[in-house]
Amino acid sequence: MSSVDHSVTPLYAQALLQSAQRLGIALPAELLARLQGNERIPLALQDELWDSYCRLSGDPLAGLRLGLEVQVGHLDSAGMLLVTCDTLGEALAEQVEYAPVIGGGGGFELLHEGDQVALDYRPQLNVRQAERVEAVLSGQLNLTRWATGGQFRASGIWLAHAPLAALAEYQALIDCPLHFEAGFNRITFSADQLDLPQIQANSALRDHLRQLADQTLASLGQHSLAAEVQAQVRSQPRWGKERIAEQLGLSGRHLNRKLAEEGLSFKTLRESVLQEMACQALQQGRLSVAQIAEQLGFSDENAFVRAFRRWQGETPARYRASRHGV
């Protein structure tokens, strides 16, 4: 497999296959045949699997239910690494770094705001994004509770999309406050829970599993290029392509070509980061719209307002007035 392919561990694909079998869902034989014998599942093939699974299940909450069924073993060596960390905080820090071992459809970021913490999930998915985001966050909630011996308490789950079913159906499955059309995807909780001990903590095993996870990341090679670009943009949002490429030891043209091989572009990645940073700054309320525009490298406030309206479908002022969260 090319080192620049976005891919998913076959163990996570196995979670869908096992669920389909339990539910009596007959996935296409041709699709099942292409899933066999892969060291990593290409993201495009995982897209097909998700689409078939959701469509044939006929259940709008298929992703949410699947997430609640996911087990640590479905997350490859990274899953085992996370649960052997000493504390929840250590595990979440490792998750941000080693998420690509599980799959290349998105990344995580840990945000701190006062006495609250948010684990943000940033999807890069073109197929069944809402269902897959629900699977990721419900799985995160369930496994975090298990890893902490039931001590973890989320203050909320925030989803960028509209509800896929009646709220009562969600509440029957998730005993946690749910917020839809939030502009982001995250789980929030009190900062003191970062110190929660994990019931499977094992420092020796953790160190061994970290070596395995490092080997997997190394084998994926440029798979993490998009994440490196996004990290550079977050650090220096005013920089353009050439300056970012220089920091990564590439020419601007070479960076464009590498990202194109992953089906991405610098413009798309930069705008996704600027959108996230703009939303966070507006929620925090410490800067004016003009200051945010300047901080993010826009030529003036009007240019920022036009871009934000394109991203979110509303002006920054209206977004700030209507959104509340971490």
N, C-alpha and C positions, 0 to 999 in steps of 0.2 A: 504494500500500500504506500502511496506517495506520502511523504512526511508533511505535506501541506493540506491533506484532506481533513475536513472536519469529521469526527467520528465519535462513536459511542461504544462503551464496553458491551460486549455481547451478553454480559450478566444482567444488564438493565433491560436489554431487549427480551431476555428470558422472563423477566417479570411480566411483560405483556403477554407472552406466549402462554405462561402458566395461568394467568388470569383468564385468557380466552378459553383455555381448555376447561377450567372450572365452570365457566359460564356457558359452555356449549357453543361458543362462537367458532364457526368454520372459516378460518382465514384462508385466502387463496393459496392453493398448493404451489403455484409458481413463485409466489412471494416467500413462502416457507422454504422452498428449495434454495433461493438466493441468500437466505439468512444463514444457511449451514456452512460451517467450516471457516468462518471469518474470525481472524484475531481481533479485529475491530469492525464494527458495523458502520459503513459510511452514513453520514447524516441524511443524505437523500433517501437511502433505503429505510432508515429509521422513520423518516417522514411518511413513507408509504405504509409502514407497519402501523403507525399511529392513526393514519387516516382510515385504514381498513378496520382497525380495532374499534374506533369510535363510531364509524358508520354502521358496522354490523351489530354493535351492541345496542344501538337505538337508545342509549342512555345519555342524556346531556351531561350527567355528572360522572361519566366513565373515568375521566382523568382523576377526579377527586377520590373516587373509590379506589382506584389503582394505587394512588399515593399512600393511602392508608394501609394497603396490603404490602407495600415494599418493605423488604428486610435488609439488614446491613449487608448481607452477602451479595445482594443485587448491585451494590455500589463498588464492587471490585476492591482492590487493596486500599483504596482511599476510604471506603466505608469502614473497614476494620481499623484503619489508622485513626479515624475520628473518634471511635468509641473507646480506644485504648488511651486517649489523652487523659491527663489528670483532672482537668476542669473543663467546663463548658466553654469558657472563654478561649482556652488553648485550642479546643476542638474547632471552634468557629474560625479562628485565625488560620488553622491548617486547611479548613474547607475552602476558604477564599483562594488559597494557593493551589490546592490539588483538585479543584473541581474539574479541570480538563481530563483527568484520569477517568472520571465517570462519563463525561460527555461534552461535546463541543457546541451544544446548542445554547449556551449562555454562561454567565459568570456571576459571582457573588461579590458583594462589598459590605463591610461592617461599618455602620454609621453610628456615631455617638452624639446625642443631643440632651444635655442636662442629665437627668436621672433615667433616661430611656435609651435603649439601643435598638437599632433596626438591622436585620439581616436582609439586605436588598438582593433580589434576583433580577438580573438583566438578561432577558431572553433575546436570542438571535435566531428566531424560528419563523419559517414561512408557512408552515402547515400546522393546523390545530393548536395554535399558540395558546389560546385560553385554556383548553383542556390540559395541555402539558404544563402550563404554569400552575394550575390547580394541583396537578400531580406532584410537582416539585415541592410546593409549599405545604401541602397536607402531609407528604412524606417527611419533610423536614420537621414539622410539628410532632408527628407520631414518633419518629426515631429519636428526637431530642428528649421527649418525655421518657422514652424507654432507657436511653443512655444515662439519664440522671435519676433513675429509680422512681419516676413519677413526680419528681419535685419541680420540674420546669413548668412555669405558667406564662403563657403568652398574653400580652395585653391586647393584641389585635392582629388580624391578618388583613392586609391591604392588597387589593387587586385592581389592575388597570382597566380590566374589561367589565362589561355589564354582566349581571347574573345570567347564567345559562339555564337556570331552573328557578322554581319558586323558592323564596328565602327559607320557608319552612323545611324544604328538602335539604338545604345546606345545613340548617341548624340541627337537623336530626343526625347529621354525620359529624359535624364539627362543633364542639362545645367551647367556642372561642368567638369573640366579637369579629364580625366580618364587615369589611368596608369595600364597596365596589366603585368602579370608575374613579379610582383614586389618583390616577396618573403615574402609578408605580406599583411594583409587586414586592411585598416585604412582610416579614414577621417582626412585630415589635414586642419588647419585653423590658422589664426593669433592669438597670445596669448591675444591681447587686447579684443577679443570677449568673453573671459571668463567672462567679466564684463557686458555683455549684460543683461538687465532686461527681465524677462519673463512676458508675458501679463496675465497669469493666476496665478501669484504669490499670495499665501495665506498662511501665516505662521501658522495660527491655523489649517487649513485643512492639511497642510504639516505634522505637528506634529502628527495629528491623523492617517494619512495614513502611516507614518513611523512606528507607533505602529503595524498597521495591517501587514505591510511588515515584521517587526521583528517576528511577530507570525508565518507568513508563513515560514520564514527561519528556525525558531526553529522547526516547524513541519517537515521540510525536513531533519533535523538532519544531518547525515553523508553525505548528498548530497554535502556538501561543502568540504569534506575531500580532494578531488583532488585539489581544489583551495588553501587549506591550505598548501598542500605539495608543490605546485608550488610556493607559496609565500615564503616558507622556502628556497626552492632551489634558488630563485632569490636573497634572502638575503645572502645565504651562498652557492654559486655554487660549492665549493670544498668539501662540506660535502657529505657523503654517506648515504645509507639508514638507518643504525643504528642510526647515529647522528640526522638525521631528525626525525626519529620515536621518539627518546628520547625527542625532543622538543615538540612533539605532545602528549606526555604522553603515548606512545605505545611502544611495542617491535617491532623489525624489522619484525618478523613473523606475528604479529597481524596486522601491517600496510599492509603487502602484502595481507593478507586475506581480509581486509576491502576493499582495492582497487580492488581486484579480483572480489568481489561481485558487483562492479560497472563496471566490464568489462575493468579494467585498470590495469596498473602495474607501480611500482615505476620507473623502467628503462625507460618506454615510457614517463612518465610525466617529469622525469628529463631531458631526451634528448630533449624534445620539448622546455623546458625552456632554456637549453643551446644553442639550435639552434637559438632561438629568441635573446638571449643575444649576441651571436656571430655575427648575422646579424647586430644588432644595433651598436655594437662596430666597425665593419668593415665600416659601413656607416659613422660613426662619424669621423673615421680616426685619432683619437688621439693616439691609441696604435698600436704597431707592431703586426704581426701575432703571434710571439713568446710570447709577453706580454699577448695577449688575451688567448692563450692556457694555460698559467700559471694561469691567473686570473680565468679561468673556471675549473681548477683542472685536466687538462690533464697531462699525464706523460711527454710529450715533444711535440714539435711543429709538428713532423710528425704524431703523434697520433691524434692531433687536425685536421690536414689537411685531414687525411683519413676519420675521422668522418664527417667533413664538406662536403667533396665530396659526401659522402653517403647521407647526408641530402639534399643538394642543387644541386647535379649533376655537380658541378664545384669547383675549388679550391678557397680558401679564397682570394687570390690575384686577380683572375679574377672577383670574385663577387664584391670586392671593386672597381675595375676599371670600372665595367659596371653599378653599381647601384647608383642612386642619389635619395635623398629624405630626409625626416625628420630623 
